[in-house]
Amino acid sequence: MAEKKWKTAITQHVEHETYVRGYRLLDMVGNLSFAQAIYLILKGELPNEAESKMMEAMFVSVIDHGIAPPSVIAARAVASGGNSLNVGVAAGVMAFGSAHGGALEDAMKFIQDGVASGRPVEEIVSEYLSQKKPIPGFGHRYYKEFDPRTKRLMELAKLYGFYGKHCEFAEKVEEEILKQKVRG
């Protein structure tokens, strides 16, 4: 039976040195921010200044809520039991799901599908509200009126040239939710 070989375009080892997307890892250390390195891994190229600033802003925006989120509680509880740091971190990550830590995935799918459908925003929102289904990405247990992080990220998306049809759709959904809830 033939031996399976793993292939990736992300990293490689050449003469005992690690390369990431063709860049020597040790040259990256101290010269790229974490966000720039993640962008390189995901996109296969170094970010320009606007891309770098937007990526940094997105990472910073998720540092929120102090000790209250389920993932933090899980990590602290497990670590408090005398477990090692890596076990505590794993417990925190295991607390992620569709309602916490993974909610953004459902929101992005909702936005992508909504834009691709070409349906009027009014119709989409009405469908969710009439069925009393939560609209992915809209509503937050801490931020009742609006999420200030989202507002700031939208401002930066406009500033850095990333505001497009998906951002526009999301803002229209927010406006339509408010309209229909006031009417309803």
FENVENUR-V742785 format. One record per residue. N is the residue number from 0. RES is the residue in three letters. PHI is phi in whole degrees, 0 to 359 (NA if undefined). D_LAST is the distance of its C-alpha to the last C-alpha in whole Angstrom. Layout:
# FENVENUR-V742785
[[N RES PHI D_LAST] [N RES PHI D_LAST]]
This chain:
# FENVENUR-V742785
[[0 MET NA 66] [1 ALA 289 64] [2 GLU 286 63] [3 LYS 283 59] [4 LYS 242 59] [5 TRP 273 56] [6 LYS 232 55] [7 THR 209 52] [8 ALA 266 52] [9 ILE 278 51] [10 THR 229 54] [11 GLN 205 57] [12 HIS 246 60] [13 VAL 233 64] [14 GLU 47 67] [15 HIS 65 65] [16 GLU 238 62] [17 THR 268 59] [18 TYR 238 57] [19 VAL 243 53] [20 ARG 50 52] [21 GLY 88 56] [22 TYR 259 56] [23 ARG 295 58] [24 LEU 305 56] [25 LEU 294 59] [26 ASP 285 58] [27 MET 286 55] [28 VAL 297 55] [29 GLY 89 55] [30 ASN 245 54] [31 LEU 244 50] [32 SER 284 47] [33 PHE 301 46] [34 ALA 297 43] [35 GLN 295 45] [36 ALA 293 47] [37 ILE 295 44] [38 TYR 301 43] [39 LEU 302 46] [40 ILE 298 46] [41 LEU 286 43] [42 LYS 258 44] [43 GLY 83 47] [44 GLU 209 48] [45 LEU 287 48] [46 PRO 284 45] [47 ASN 282 46] [48 GLU 298 45] [49 ALA 295 41] [50 GLU 298 40] [51 SER 297 42] [52 LYS 295 40] [53 MET 293 37] [54 MET 297 38] [55 GLU 302 39] [56 ALA 299 36] [57 MET 296 34] [58 PHE 295 37] [59 VAL 296 36] [60 SER 296 33] [61 VAL 270 33] [62 ILE 274 35] [63 ASP 204 33] [64 HIS 79 32] [65 GLY 60 35] [66 ILE 261 36] [67 ALA 277 33] [68 PRO 298 32] [69 PRO 306 33] [70 SER 294 35] [71 VAL 291 37] [72 ILE 299 37] [73 ALA 298 39] [74 ALA 298 41] [75 ARG 294 42] [76 ALA 297 43] [77 VAL 292 45] [78 ALA 295 47] [79 SER 295 48] [80 GLY 280 49] [81 GLY 90 52] [82 ASN 283 51] [83 SER 288 52] [84 LEU 304 49] [85 ASN 296 49] [86 VAL 289 48] [87 GLY 297 45] [88 VAL 297 44] [89 ALA 300 44] [90 ALA 298 42] [91 GLY 298 39] [92 VAL 295 39] [93 MET 293 38] [94 ALA 281 35] [95 PHE 292 33] [96 GLY 198 31] [97 SER 292 28] [98 ALA 264 26] [99 HIS 218 28] [100 GLY 83 31] [101 GLY 242 30] [102 ALA 299 26] [103 LEU 296 27] [104 GLU 298 28] [105 ASP 295 25] [106 ALA 296 23] [107 MET 294 26] [108 LYS 295 26] [109 PHE 301 23] [110 ILE 293 23] [111 GLN 300 26] [112 ASP 295 25] [113 GLY 297 22] [114 VAL 295 25] [115 ALA 296 27] [116 SER 291 25] [117 GLY 73 24] [118 ARG 290 21] [119 PRO 297 18] [120 VAL 303 16] [121 GLU 303 13] [122 GLU 292 14] [123 ILE 297 15] [124 VAL 297 12] [125 SER 301 10] [126 GLU 300 13] [127 TYR 295 13] [128 LEU 294 9] [129 SER 294 10] [130 GLN 268 13] [131 LYS 56 12] [132 LYS 267 15] [133 PRO 294 16] [134 ILE 269 16] [135 PRO 305 20] [136 GLY 92 21] [137 PHE 236 17] [138 GLY 110 17] [139 HIS 210 20] [140 ARG 288 22] [141 TYR 262 24] [142 TYR 261 22] [143 LYS 285 18] [144 GLU 275 17] [145 PHE 198 19] [146 ASP 268 23] [147 PRO 297 25] [148 ARG 294 28] [149 THR 297 25] [150 LYS 302 25] [151 ARG 294 29] [152 LEU 295 30] [153 MET 295 28] [154 GLU 300 30] [155 LEU 292 33] [156 ALA 300 32] [157 LYS 293 32] [158 LEU 299 35] [159 TYR 268 37] [160 GLY 86 36] [161 PHE 254 34] [162 TYR 286 30] [163 GLY 218 30] [164 LYS 298 27] [165 HIS 287 26] [166 CYS 295 25] [167 GLU 299 24] [168 PHE 301 22] [169 ALA 300 21] [170 GLU 291 20] [171 LYS 293 18] [172 VAL 298 16] [173 GLU 302 15] [174 GLU 299 14] [175 GLU 290 12] [176 ILE 301 10] [177 LEU 299 10] [178 LYS 300 8] [179 GLN 289 6] [180 LYS 288 5] [181 VAL 292 6] [182 ARG 291 4] [183 GLY 289 0]]
